[in-house]
Amino acid sequence: MPNETLLLCLPAFVTGVEEDVKMVKENPNRVIAIEGCDRKCMSKILEGQGYKSAETIIVSHTIKEMDLKIDRIKMWLIEQLKPSKN
């Protein structure tokens, strides 16, 4: 899927950074909105600019569907963010 999708910075897109706007404009069928919750901010922002995502993933739903525990996810993220000891 990496060759079929795009990663863009939402604040850059919202503020009109040319590179991010161009990516969406030229590849609307490759945009997947990754939403943190049911508010669907990314989708709303895209729609407000006249675009629609090809797919939407709502992370909070995925966590629930996979029966993941927030505490385990939180601990994993903390481990990932620790500076390396090199």
C-alpha positions as CSV (number, residue, x, y, z in Angstrom):
1,M,0.0,0.0,0.0
2,P,2.9,2.5,0.4
3,N,3.1,2.9,-3.3
4,E,-0.6,3.5,-3.5
5,T,-1.1,6.1,-0.7
6,L,0.3,9.5,0.3
7,L,1.4,10.9,3.6
8,L,0.8,14.6,4.1
9,C,0.9,17.0,7.0
10,L,-2.6,18.2,7.9
11,P,-1.5,21.6,9.3
12,A,0.5,22.2,6.1
13,F,-2.4,21.2,3.9
14,V,-4.7,23.5,5.9
15,T,-2.4,26.5,5.7
16,G,-1.9,25.9,1.9
17,V,1.7,24.6,1.7
18,E,2.0,24.0,-2.0
19,E,3.6,20.6,-1.8
20,D,0.8,19.2,0.4
21,V,-2.1,20.8,-1.5
22,K,-0.6,19.6,-4.8
23,M,-0.3,16.0,-3.6
24,V,-4.0,15.9,-2.7
25,K,-5.1,17.8,-5.8
26,E,-3.1,15.5,-8.2
27,N,-3.8,12.2,-6.3
28,P,-7.3,12.4,-4.6
29,N,-7.8,8.7,-5.1
30,R,-4.7,8.0,-3.0
31,V,-5.7,9.9,0.1
32,I,-6.6,7.9,3.2
33,A,-8.0,9.9,6.1
34,I,-6.7,8.5,9.4
35,E,-9.0,9.8,12.1
36,G,-8.3,9.7,15.8
37,C,-12.0,9.7,16.8
38,D,-15.5,10.1,15.5
39,R,-15.2,13.8,15.0
40,K,-13.4,13.0,11.6
41,C,-11.5,16.3,11.5
42,M,-9.3,15.2,8.6
43,S,-12.3,14.2,6.5
44,K,-14.1,17.5,7.3
45,I,-11.0,19.5,6.4
46,L,-10.6,17.7,3.1
47,E,-14.3,18.1,2.3
48,G,-14.1,21.8,3.2
49,Q,-11.4,22.1,0.5
50,G,-13.4,20.3,-2.1
51,Y,-11.8,16.8,-1.7
52,K,-12.9,13.5,-0.4
53,S,-10.6,10.7,0.9
54,A,-10.6,7.4,-0.9
55,E,-10.8,5.6,2.5
56,T,-11.2,6.5,6.1
57,I,-9.7,4.8,9.1
58,I,-11.0,5.7,12.6
59,V,-8.3,4.7,15.0
60,S,-10.5,4.6,18.1
61,H,-12.8,2.1,16.3
62,T,-9.8,-0.1,15.2
63,I,-8.5,-0.2,18.7
64,K,-11.9,-1.3,20.0
65,E,-12.4,-3.9,17.1
66,M,-9.0,-5.4,17.8
67,D,-9.6,-5.4,21.6
68,L,-6.4,-3.4,22.1
69,K,-5.9,-2.0,25.6
70,I,-5.1,1.7,25.7
71,D,-2.6,1.2,28.5
72,R,-0.6,-1.2,26.4
73,I,-0.6,1.1,23.4
74,K,0.4,4.0,25.6
75,M,3.3,2.1,27.1
76,W,4.4,1.0,23.6
77,L,4.4,4.6,22.4
78,I,6.4,5.7,25.5
79,E,9.0,3.1,24.7
80,Q,9.2,4.2,21.1
81,L,9.7,7.8,22.1
82,K,12.6,7.2,24.5
83,P,15.9,8.5,23.3
84,S,18.3,5.8,22.2
85,K,21.3,5.1,24.5
86,N,23.9,5.2,21.7
